[in-house]
Amino acid sequence: MTQSDNRTLRIRIRALYEGSSAAADRFRYGLLLFDLATVGFLVATSFLARGWETESIDTVIGLLILAEVAIRFWTASSPRREIVSLWGLADIAVVASLLAPIWGEGLAFLRVLRIFRVLHSRETLVQLRHDFPRFRRQETTIRAAINLLIFIFLMTALVYETQSGVNDKITNYVDALYFTVTTLSTTGYGDVTLIGHTGKLISVGIMIFGISLFLRLVQVMLRPAKAVFPCPTCGLRRHDHDAVHCKACGTILNIPDDGLD
């Protein structure tokens, strides 16, 4: 393959990550579905005894993620920056944990960060706004709910990975989820507690950051929904859905509306 062919291939593949074509839309949705499936498998296997079958599936998943990560690094405009980014380091940790597990699945639960990365990428957000009018109208609320759900899953997985095998109260993801939700909501039944200083620090983190995300969700749910549309004159981005003029500078707006309630 010549250098020109190599450059062309990189451009075409990069267009799948950042482009606006139908093929790029399908590719990003495919990545999202794959990541959701791997997270579902991670949760399901917490209820099963680990054997060569689950280890083999983990290896296949690790190889697929490794291939995708390698392609993304190869096509990036700045591969070094991509590798040392939060998402790049999380992907490397996931691959290492699946292909060379030192501590069970170890950091494999970080694969949920891949879902966060895909859902919060500029290209995916544009795609979701175009494909789902309800998402466009309730974007702030939906994104706040997604952030809270991802945090709950991350903390649930962290509780499970650190307490499974040493805490007889945490034997699967349901037990870990139960503890996480009761701690986050400050209900604190006390029938399940975490062991050791690490467990206490995790509990503190769940309460501090979880409550913040929960209050953020309540805040955006209670305040009136706004349309995100940059004013061409002053740049104000949030307006009432039926606004005709920008409330900051009076410029006439042309906010797209599908006529949905």
BADRENMAR-968709 format. One record per atom (N, C-alpha, C, O): residue in one letter; z, y, x. Coordinates in pm, whole numbers, padded with zeros to 5 digits, always signed. Layout:
% BADRENMAR-968709
aZYX ...
END
This chain:
% BADRENMAR-968709
m+00000-00119+00084 m+00000+00000+00000 m+00000+00125+00089 m+00084+00138+00178 t-00094+00215+00064 t-00103+00336+00144 t+00008+00433+00107 t+00076+00417+00006 q+00025+00535+00191 q+00129+00634+00164 q+00100+00708+00034 q+00192+00743-00040 s-00029+00732+00005 s-00067+00799-00119 s-00032+00714-00240 s+00019+00765-00340 d-00060+00583-00232 d-00027+00493-00342 d+00124+00485-00361 d+00174+00479-00474 n+00196+00486-00249 n+00342+00481-00255 n+00398+00604-00326 n+00489+00593-00408 r+00343+00722-00293 r+00387+00847-00355 r+00354+00847-00505 r+00434+00891-00587 t+00236+00798-00538 t+00196+00793-00679 t+00287+00703-00760 t+00326+00736-00873 l+00322+00587-00703 l+00411+00494-00771 l+00548+00555-00793 l+00608+00538-00899 r+00599+00625-00692 r+00730+00689-00706 r+00728+00794-00817 r+00823+00806-00893 i+00620+00870-00825 i+00607+00973-00928 i+00605+00910-01067 i+00669+00959-01160 r+00530+00800-01080 r+00520+00733-01210 r+00654+00675-01255 r+00691+00685-01372 i+00726+00614-01160 i+00854+00557-01196 i+00955+00666-01229 i+01034+00653-01322 r+00951+00774-01150 r+01044+00884-01176 r+01020+00945-01313 r+01113+00991-01379 a+00893+00945-01356 a+00859+00999-01487 a+00926+00919-01599 a+00950+00973-01707 l+00955+00792-01574 l+01023+00712-01675 l+01168+00759-01692 l+01223+00751-01801 y+01228+00806-01584 y+01365+00855-01591 y+01373+00997-01645 y+01467+01031-01718 e+01276+01080-01612 e+01287+01221-01643 e+01177+01274-01735 e+01182+01389-01777 g+01077+01191-01766 g+00964+01237-01845 g+00994+01245-01994 g+01103+01210-02039 s+00896+01292-02070 s+00910+01308-02216 s+00809+01222-02292 s+00790+01241-02412 s+00745+01128-02223 s+00646+01043-02288 s+00714+00936-02373 s+00835+00913-02361 a+00634+00868-02458 a+00688+00759-02540 a+00739+00646-02451 a+00840+00584-02483 a+00670+00619-02340 a+00713+00514-02248 a+00848+00549-02186 a+00933+00461-02170 a+00868+00676-02150 a+00995+00720-02092 a+01107+00707-02195 a+01219+00667-02161 d+01078+00742-02321 d+01178+00728-02427 d+01221+00583-02441 d+01341+00553-02448 r+01124+00492-02446 r+01156+00349-02460 r+01233+00298-02338 r+01324+00216-02352 f+01197+00346-02220 f+01264+00302-02097 f+01411+00344-02099 f+01498+00263-02066 r+01441+00467-02137 r+01580+00514-02138 r+01661+00444-02246 r+01778+00411-02225 y+01600+00422-02362 y+01670+00346-02466 y+01696+00203-02419 y+01801+00145-02448 g+01600+00146-02347 g+01618+00011-02294 g+01733+00004-02196 g+01812-00090-02199 l+01744+00104-02107 l+01856+00109-02013 l+01989+00118-02087 l+02086+00051-02052 l+01991+00201-02191 l+02114+00218-02269 l+02154+00087-02337 l+02272+00049-02335 l+02058+00018-02397 l+02087-00109-02464 l+02134-00214-02363 l+02225-00292-02392 f+02072-00216-02245 f+02114-00311-02141 f+02257-00285-02098 f+02335-00380-02084 d+02293-00159-02078 d+02429-00126-02036 d+02530-00160-02146 d+02639-00209-02116 l+02494-00136-02272 l+02582-00171-02383 l+02603-00323-02388 l+02713-00371-02414 a+02495-00398-02363 a+02504-00544-02365 a+02595-00595-02254 a+02673-00687-02275 t+02584-00536-02134 t+02668-00581-02023 t+02814-00548-02048 t+02903-00625-02011 v+02841-00432-02110 v+02979-00398-02143 v+03033-00495-02248 v+03148-00539-02239 g+02950-00529-02347 g+02991-00626-02447 g+03022-00762-02386 g+03118-00828-02425 f+02941-00802-02288 f+02967-00929-02219 f+03098-00923-02142 f+03174-01020-02140 l+03125-00810-02078 l+03251-00794-02004 l+03371-00811-02096 l+03468-00878-02060 v+03365-00751-02215 v+03475-00762-02309 v+03488-00905-02360 v+03598-00960-02367 a+03374-00966-02395 a+03377-01102-02452 a+03436-01203-02354 a+03510-01293-02395 t+03403-01190-02226 t+03449-01289-02128 t+03598-01277-02099 t+03655-01367-02037 s+03661-01167-02143 s+03806-01156-02121 s+03882-01256-02207 s+03999-01284-02180 f+03816-01310-02311 f+03880-01407-02398 f+03852-01551-02354 f+03905-01646-02413 l+03770-01566-02250 l+03729-01700-02207 l+03781-01729-02066 l+03806-01638-01987 a+03796-01857-02038 a+03829-01897-01901 a+03705-01880-01814 a+03597-01925-01851 r+03721-01814-01701 r+03606-01789-01615 r+03564-01917-01544 r+03645-01988-01485 g+03434-01945-01552 g+03377-02063-01487 g+03246-02028-01421 g+03211-01911-01407 w+03173-02131-01380 w+03048-02103-01310 w+02945-02038-01402 w+02856-01967-01354 e+02956-02062-01534 e+02859-02000-01625 e+02872-01849-01626 e+02774-01776-01611 t+02998-01800-01645 t+03018-01656-01647 t+02992-01594-01511 t+02939-01483-01502 e+03027-01665-01404 e+03000-01614-01269 e+02849-01602-01247 e+02803-01506-01184 s+02773-01698-01298 s+02627-01694-01282 s+02568-01576-01358 s+02481-01506-01307 i+02616-01556-01481 i+02565-01443-01560 i+02602-01311-01493 i+02521-01218-01489 d+02724-01302-01440 d+02765-01182-01366 d+02671-01156-01249 d+02633-01042-01222 t+02632-01262-01179 t+02543-01248-01064 t+02406-01196-01108 t+02348-01110-01043 v+02355-01251-01219 v+02225-01205-01271 v+02233-01058-01311 v+02143-00979-01279 i+02341-01022-01381 i+02359-00882-01421 i+02368-00792-01298 i+02308-00685-01294 g+02442-00838-01197 g+02455-00760-01074 g+02322-00741-01005 g+02294-00632-00954 l+02238-00844-01002 l+02106-00833-00938 l+02016-00738-01015 l+01941-00661-00955 l+02022-00742-01150 l+01941-00651-01230 l+01984-00506-01210 l+01901-00416-01196 i+02116-00484-01208 i+02166-00348-01185 i+02129-00302-01043 i+02092-00187-01023 l+02140-00394-00945 l+02104-00361-00807 l+01957-00319-00799 l+01925-00222-00731 a+01869-00391-00868 a+01727-00358-00866 a+01703-00220-00928 a+01627-00140-00874 e+01769-00194-01041 e+01752-00064-01108 e+01805+00050-01022 e+01742+00155-01011 v+01922+00028-00960 v+01982+00132-00875 v+01893+00158-00753 v+01871+00273-00715 a+01843+00051-00691 a+01758+00067-00573 a+01631+00145-00608 a+01589+00231-00531 i+01571+00115-00723 i+01451+00187-00766 i+01483+00333-00792 i+01406+00422-00755 r+01599+00359-00857 r+01637+00498-00886 r+01661+00576-00758 r+01621+00692-00747 f+01728+00514-00660 f+01751+00580-00533 f+01618+00606-00461 f+01597+00713-00403 w+01528+00509-00466 w+01400+00519-00396 w+01313+00631-00454 w+01241+00699-00380 t+01319+00650-00585 t+01234+00751-00649 t+01300+00888-00658 t+01234+00985-00697 a+01427+00898-00622 a+01498+01026-00633 a+01439+01129-00537 a+01394+01095-00427 s+01440+01255-00580 s+01391+01362-00493 s+01481+01379-00371 s+01435+01419-00264 s+01611+01347-00389 s+01706+01352-00277 s+01790+01224-00282 s+01899+01224-00340 p+01741+01115-00221 p+01813+00986-00228 p+01957+00995-00178 p+02046+00934-00237 r+01979+01069-00070 r+02116+01078-00016 r+02210+01142-00117 r+02322+01095-00134 r+02165+01248-00183 r+02248+01313-00284 r+02274+01220-00402 r+02383+01219-00459 e+02174+01142-00439 e+02187+01047-00550 e+02290+00939-00516 e+02369+00899-00601 i+02288+00893-00392 i+02379+00785-00351 i+02525+00831-00351 i+02613+00757-00396 v+02551+00954-00302 v+02689+01001-00291 v+02738+01069-00418 v+02852+01117-00421 s+02656+01073-00523 s+02700+01132-00649 s+02798+01037-00716 s+02808+00920-00678 l+02871+01087-00816 l+02966+01004-00889 l+02898+00883-00948 l+02950+00771-00943 w+02778+00905-01007 w+02705+00796-01072 w+02657+00695-00969 w+02662+00574-00992 g+02610+00744-00855 g+02563+00653-00750 g+02675+00567-00695 g+02657+00446-00678 l+02789+00627-00668 l+02903+00552-00615 l+02955+00452-00719 l+02994+00341-00684 a+02955+00492-00847 a+02999+00401-00953 a+02906+00280-00961 a+02952+00167-00976 d+02775+00304-00951 d+02679+00194-00955 d+02698+00099-00837 d+02693-00023-00853 i+02721+00155-00719 i+02744+00073-00599 i+02869-00012-00617 i+02869-00130-00580 a+02976+00047-00673 a+03100-00027-00697 a+03078-00140-00796 a+03131-00250-00779 v+02999-00113-00901 v+02971-00217-01002 v+02894-00332-00939 v+02929-00448-00959 v+02789-00300-00864 v+02707-00404-00801 v+02791-00487-00704 v+02783-00610-00704 a+02871-00420-00621 a+02954-00492-00524 a+03054-00582-00594 a+03081-00693-00549 s+03110-00533-00705 s+03211-00611-00776 s+03151-00733-00843 s+03217-00836-00856 l+03025-00723-00886 l+02960-00835-00954 l+02904-00938-00854 l+02909-01058-00880 l+02851-00889-00742 l+02788-00980-00646 l+02884-01031-00539 l+02863-01139-00483 a+02989-00953-00510 a+03086-00997-00408 a+03226-00970-00460 a+03299-00890-00402 p+03264-01037-00569 p+03395-01010-00631 p+03510-01049-00541 p+03523-01165-00501 i+03594-00953-00509 i+03713-00979-00429 i+03835-00993-00521 i+03929-01066-00490 w+03831-00921-00633 w+03943-00915-00726 w+03889-00943-00867 w+03879-00852-00949 g+03854-01071-00893 g+03793-01104-01022 g+03667-01023-01040 g+03582-01017-00951 e+03655-00959-01156 e+03543-00868-01178 e+03573-00731-01119 e+03485-00646-01110 g+03699-00711-01077 g+03736-00590-01007 g+03690-00463-01075 g+03736-00429-01184 l+03599-00392-01010 l+03553-00263-01058 l+03432-00275-01149 l+03364-00175-01175 a+03403-00394-01198 a+03286-00412-01284 a+03296-00329-01411 a+03194-00296-01472 f+03420-00296-01454 f+03434-00217-01576 f+03375-00077-01561 f+03353-00007-01660 l+03350-00035-01436 l+03289+00096-01415 l+03147+00103-01467 l+03086+00210-01471 r+03092-00014-01508 r+02957-00011-01563 r+02951+00076-01688 r+02843+00120-01727 v+03067+00103-01751 v+03065+00191-01868 v+03026+00332-01828 v+02976+00408-01911 l+03047+00369-01701 l+03005+00501-01654 l+02854+00515-01657 l+02802+00626-01668 r+02782+00402-01647 r+02637+00407-01659 r+02597+00455-01798 r+02501+00531-01813 i+02672+00410-01900 i+02645+00456-02036 i+02671+00606-02046 i+02593+00679-02108 f+02781+00651-01985 f+02812+00795-01986 f+02700+00874-01919 f+02659+00979-01969 r+02650+00823-01806 r+02543+00893-01734 r+02416+00903-01818 r+02355+01009-01826 v+02378+00791-01879 v+02255+00791-01960 v+02269+00884-02081 v+02179+00962-02109 l+02383+00874-02152 l+02401+00952-02274 l+02413+01102-02246 l+02384+01183-02334 h+02455+01140-02125 h+02474+01281-02094 h+02362+01338-02007 h+02370+01453-01965 s+02260+01260-01980 s+02149+01314-01903 s+02069+01410-01991 s+02059+01392-02112 r+02012+01512-01929 r+01936+01613-02004 r+01822+01550-02082 r+01796+01588-02196 e+01753+01454-02020 e+01637+01392-02084 e+01678+01311-02207 e+01611+01316-02310 t+01789+01237-02197 t+01834+01157-02311 t+01880+01246-02424 t+01853+01217-02541 l+01950+01356-02392 l+01996+01447-02497 l+01878+01509-02571 l+01880+01520-02693 v+01776+01550-02496 v+01655+01604-02561 v+01592+01499-02651 v+01549+01530-02762 q+01587+01377-02603 q+01528+01266-02678 q+01608+01240-02806 q+01548+01222-02913 l+01740+01236-02797 l+01823+01211-02914 l+01811+01324-03016 l+01809+01299-03136 r+01803+01447-02969 r+01788+01560-03061 r+01656+01551-03136 r+01648+01586-03254 h+01554+01503-03069 h+01422+01492-03131 h+01415+01374-03228 h+01357+01386-03336 d+01476+01260-03190 d+01464+01138-03270 d+01563+01132-03385 d+01536+01067-03487 f+01677+01199-03371 f+01782+01187-03473 f+01830+01326-03515 f+01913+01386-03447 p+01777+01377-03627 p+01818+01511-03674 p+01969+01524-03693 p+02026+01630-03667 r+02034+01417-03739 r+02179+01422-03758 r+02251+01444-03625 r+02352+01515-03620 f+02200+01383-03520 f+02260+01404-03388 f+02246+01551-03347 f+02339+01610-03293 r+02129+01609-03375 r+02107+01748-03338 r+02205+01841-03411 r+02253+01937-03352 r+02233+01811-03538 r+02320+01898-03616 r+02468+01876-03582 r+02549+01968-03594 q+02504+01755-03540 q+02644+01724-03512 q+02665+01688-03365 q+02755+01611-03332 e+02581+01743-03279 e+02583+01702-03138 e+02719+01721-03072 e+02767+01631-03003 t+02781+01835-03093 t+02909+01862-03027 t+03015+01761-03069 t+03090+01711-02985 t+03021+01731-03199 t+03119+01635-03248 t+03090+01495-03195 t+03181+01424-03152 i+02963+01455-03199 i+02926+01321-03154 i+02956+01304-03006 i+03008+01200-02964 r+02923+01405-02925 r+02947+01394-02781 r+03097+01390-02751 r+03140+01319-02660 a+03177+01466-02827 a+03322+01462-02807 a+03376+01324-02843 a+03464+01272-02774 a+03322+01264-02951 a+03366+01129-02990 a+03325+01026-02885 a+03403+00936-02853 i+03204+01040-02831 i+03158+00947-02728 i+03245+00957-02603 i+03282+00856-02543 n+03278+01081-02564 n+03364+01100-02447 n+03500+01032-02466 n+03552+00969-02375 l+03556+01045-02587 l+03685+00983-02616 l+03674+00830-02614 l+03760+00763-02559 l+03568+00777-02673 l+03550+00632-02676 l+03530+00575-02536 l+03585+00469-02504 i+03453+00644-02453 i+03432+00597-02317 i+03563+00602-02238 i+03592+00512-02160 f+03641+00708-02258 f+03771+00717-02191 f+03861+00602-02235 f+03928+00540-02152 i+03864+00574-02366 i+03947+00464-02417 i+03904+00332-02354 i+03988+00252-02315 f+03772+00310-02345 f+03726+00185-02286 f+03762+00178-02138 f+03808+00074-02091 l+03743+00287-02065 l+03776+00286-01922 l+03925+00256-01901 l+03960+00175-01815 m+04011+00321-01981 m+04154+00297-01965 m+04191+00155-02010 m+04276+00091-01949 t+04126+00108-02117 t+04151-00030-02161 t+04114-00128-02051 t+04190-00221-02022 a+03997-00108-01990 a+03953-00197-01883 a+04045-00187-01762 a+04077-00288-01699 l+04089-00066-01728 l+04179-00048-01614 l+04313-00118-01639 l+04368-00183-01551 v+04364-00103-01762 v+04488-00172-01797 v+04470-00323-01785 v+04555-00392-01728 y+04361-00374-01838 y+04337-00518-01834 y+04324-00568-01691 y+04385-00669-01655 e+04245-00498-01607 e+04221-00544-01470 e+04347-00539-01385 e+04365-00622-01296 t+04434-00441-01411 t+04554-00427-01327 t+04671-00511-01378 t+04761-00542-01301 q+04670-00547-01507 q+04785-00616-01565 q+04760-00764-01597 q+04854-00842-01608 s+04632-00801-01612 s+04601-00940-01644 s+04646-01032-01532 s+04614-01009-01415 g+04721-01135-01567 g+04770-01230-01468 g+04909-01198-01418 g+04977-01286-01363 v+04953-01073-01435 v+05089-01036-01391 v+05175-00991-01508 v+05298-00984-01496 n+05112-00960-01621 n+05184-00912-01738 n+05150-01004-01855 n+05035-01006-01900 d+05247-01080-01903 d+05218-01176-02010 d+05189-01109-02143 d+05152-01177-02239 k+05205-00977-02151 k+05171-00904-02273 k+05024-00861-02276 k+04973-00822-02381 i+04957-00868-02161 i+04817-00827-02152 i+04735-00949-02109 i+04730-00982-01991 t+04673-01015-02205 t+04595-01135-02174 t+04446-01119-02201 t+04367-01202-02156 n+04407-01015-02276 n+04266-00991-02304 n+04245-00844-02336 n+04340-00765-02330 y+04122-00807-02370 y+04091-00666-02393 y+04155-00612-02520 y+04184-00493-02529 v+04179-00697-02618 v+04244-00651-02740 v+04386-00606-02709 v+04430-00502-02758 d+04459-00683-02630 d+04594-00643-02589 d+04591-00510-02515 d+04673-00421-02540 a+04495-00497-02422 a+04484-00374-02344 a+04445-00256-02431 a+04494-00145-02414 l+04354-00282-02527 l+04313-00175-02620 l+04429-00131-02706 l+04449-00011-02729 y+04507-00226-02754 y+04624-00196-02837 y+04720-00104-02761 y+04767-00005-02815 f+04749-00138-02634 f+04839-00055-02555 f+04780+00084-02534 f+04850+00185-02546 t+04650+00089-02501 t+04586+00218-02472 t+04590+00311-02592 t+04624+00428-02578 v+04556+00259-02710 v+04552+00343-02830 v+04691+00389-02871 v+04710+00505-02908 t+04790+00298-02867 t+04926+00339-02905 t+04983+00440-02806 t+05061+00527-02845 t+04945+00429-02680 t+04992+00525-02579 t+04922+00658-02596 t+04986+00764-02594 l+04788+00655-02614 l+04711+00778-02631 l+04757+00855-02753 l+04765+00978-02751 s+04786+00783-02861 s+04827+00850-02985 s+04975+00887-02985 s+05025+00944-03082 t+05045+00855-02877 t+05189+00879-02861 t+05272+00803-02964 t+05388+00837-02985 t+05213+00701-03029 t+05291+00618-03122 t+05399+00542-03045 t+05516+00543-03083 g+05357+00477-02936 g+05452+00413-02845 g+05547+00315-02909 g+05668+00337-02910 y+05493+00205-02964 y+05580+00104-03026 y+05676+00042-02925 y+05787+00005-02962 g+05634+00030-02801 g+05722-00025-02698 g+05720-00175-02685 g+05787-00232-02599 d+05641-00243-02773 d+05635-00389-02764 d+05549-00435-02648 d+05559-00550-02603 v+05462-00346-02598 v+05380-00375-02480 v+05400-00262-02380 v+05378-00146-02413 t+05442-00295-02260 t+05458-00196-02154 t+05391-00247-02028 t+05373-00368-02011 l+05354-00157-01940 l+05288-00195-01815 l+05390-00213-01705 l+05495-00148-01702 i+05358-00303-01615 i+05450-00341-01509 i+05421-00261-01381 i+05305-00239-01347 g+05526-00219-01313 g+05512-00157-01182 g+05483-00009-01187 g+05460+00049-01294 h+05485+00053-01068 h+05458+00197-01059 h+05314+00229-01098 h+05287+00332-01160 t+05221+00140-01061 t+05081+00161-01099 t+05068+00165-01251 t+04997+00250-01305 g+05135+00075-01320 g+05131+00072-01465 g+05186+00201-01525 g+05131+00252-01623 k+05294+00252-01468 k+05353+00376-01519 k+05257+00494-01499 k+05243+00579-01587 l+05192+00499-01383 l+05096+00608-01358 l+04976+00599-01452 l+04927+00701-01499 i+04930+00477-01480 i+04818+00460-01574 i+04861+00509-01713 i+04783+00576-01781 s+04983+00477-01753 s+05034+00522-01884 s+05037+00674-01892 s+04999+00732-01993 v+05082+00737-01785 v+05087+00884-01782 v+04947+00942-01793 v+04924+01038-01867 g+04852+00883-01719 g+04714+00931-01724 g+04653+00918-01863 g+04582+01007-01909 i+04681+00806-01930 i+04630+00785-02066 i+04682+00893-02159 i+04607+00949-02239 m+04812+00923-02148 m+04871+01022-02238 m+04817+01162-02211 m+04783+01234-02305 i+04809+01202-02085 i+04767+01339-02053 i+04620+01362-02086 i+04586+01454-02160 f+04532+01278-02032 f+04389+01300-02051 f+04342+01254-02189 f+04253+01315-02248 g+04402+01146-02240 g+04362+01096-02371 g+04392+01194-02482 g+04308+01217-02569 i+04511+01253-02480 i+04548+01350-02583 i+04456+01471-02576 i+04419+01526-02680 s+04420+01514-02455 s+04331+01628-02439 s+04195+01601-02504 s+04141+01685-02575 l+04140+01482-02479 l+04011+01446-02537 l+04022+01431-02689 l+03930+01467-02762 f+04135+01376-02736 f+04153+01360-02880 f+04162+01497-02949 f+04101+01517-03054 l+04236+01589-02891 l+04248+01723-02948 l+04114+01796-02946 l+04083+01873-03036 r+04036+01771-02841 r+03902+01830-02834 r+03816+01780-02950 r+03744+01858-03011 l+03824+01651-02980 l+03748+01595-03091 l+03792+01656-03223 l+03709+01693-03306 v+03923+01667-03245 v+03974+01727-03368 v+03929+01871-03380 v+03893+01917-03489 q+03929+01943-03268 q+03888+02084-03269 q+03744+02100-03314 q+03715+02183-03400 v+03653+02021-03257 v+03512+02037-03292 v+03483+01984-03432 v+03387+02027-03495 m+03565+01891-03482 m+03545+01840-03618 m+03588+01943-03722 m+03528+01951-03830 l+03690+02022-03692 l+03744+02116-03789 l+03670+02249-03791 l+03668+02317-03894 r+03611+02289-03678 r+03543+02417-03678 r+03403+02401-03737 r+03345+02293-03731 p+03346+02508-03794 p+03214+02500-03856 p+03108+02455-03756 p+03108+02497-03640 a+03017+02370-03803 a+02909+02323-03716 a+02816+02438-03681 a+02788+02523-03766 k+02770+02441-03559 k+02679+02546-03513 k+02548+02485-03466 k+02542+02369-03424 a+02444+02564-03473 a+02314+02522-03420 a+02304+02571-03276 a+02339+02685-03246 v+02256+02486-03188 v+02237+02523-03047 v+02094+02572-03032 v+01999+02493-03037 f+02079+02703-03012 f+01946+02764-03001 f+01961+02893-02921 f+02013+02992-02974 p+01916+02896-02795 p+01933+03016-02711 p+01861+03137-02769 p+01742+03130-02798 c+01933+03245-02786 c+01870+03369-02832 c+01773+03417-02724 c+01812+03425-02607 p+01649+03449-02759 p+01551+03491-02658 p+01585+03625-02592 p+01529+03659-02487 t+01677+03700-02652 t+01711+03831-02595 t+01840+03828-02515 t+01841+03867-02398 c+01949+03782-02575 c+02079+03787-02506 c+02125+03651-02455 c+02217+03643-02375 g+02060+03543-02501 g+02094+03411-02451 g+02207+03341-02524 g+02242+03229-02486 l+02266+03403-02627 l+02372+03337-02703 l+02318+03205-02758 l+02211+03202-02819 r+02392+03096-02737 r+02338+02963-02767 r+02384+02905-02901 r+02314+02822-02958 r+02498+02948-02952 r+02550+02887-03074 r+02543+02985-03191 r+02592+03097-03183 h+02481+02939-03299 h+02464+03023-03418 h+02489+02939-03542 h+02487+02816-03536 d+02514+03006-03656 d+02520+02935-03783 d+02382+02873-03809 d+02280+02930-03769 h+02380+02757-03877 h+02253+02689-03900 h+02157+02772-03985 h+02035+02760-03970 d+02211+02857-04072 d+02124+02938-04158 d+02109+03081-04106 d+02064+03169-04180 a+02146+03104-03979 a+02138+03240-03923 a+01993+03285-03912 a+01905+03209-03870 v+01971+03410-03949 v+01838+03470-03936 v+01836+03565-03817 v+01734+03580-03750 h+01950+03629-03791 h+01961+03722-03679 h+02072+03675-03586 h+02170+03614-03629 c+02056+03704-03457 c+02161+03676-03359 c+02278+03770-03386 c+02258+03891-03395 k+02398+03716-03399 k+02514+03799-03430 k+02557+03885-03313 k+02637+03977-03330 a+02506+03856-03192 a+02543+03936-03075 a+02452+04056-03055 a+02499+04165-03024 c+02319+04036-03073 c+02226+04146-03044 c+02133+04179-03161 c+02060+04278-03154 g+02134+04100-03267 g+02052+04130-03384 g+01909+04082-03378 g+01831+04109-03470 t+01870+04012-03271 t+01733+03962-03259 t+01704+03859-03369 t+01790+03776-03402 i+01584+03865-03426 i+01544+03767-03527 i+01530+03631-03461 i+01464+03616-03358 l+01593+03530-03523 l+01590+03395-03469 l+01495+03308-03550 l+01466+03337-03666 n+01448+03202-03488 n+01363+03104-03555 n+01418+02965-03524 n+01356+02888-03451 i+01537+02935-03581 i+01605+02812-03552 i+01540+02696-03626 i+01530+02702-03749 p+01495+02592-03557 p+01435+02476-03625 p+01537+02412-03719 p+01653+02393-03683 d+01493+02378-03839 d+01582+02316-03938 d+01503+02217-04021 d+01395+02248-04070 d+01558+02096-04037 d+01490+01992-04113 d+01524+01997-04262 d+01476+01914-04340 g+01606+02094-04302 g+01642+02104-04442 g+01746+02005-04486 g+01762+01982-04606 l+01819+01943-04390 l+01923+01846-04424 l+02055+01917-04445 l+02082+02020-04383 d+02136+01862-04534 d+02269+01921-04558 d+02361+01893-04442 d+02477+01934-04443 
END
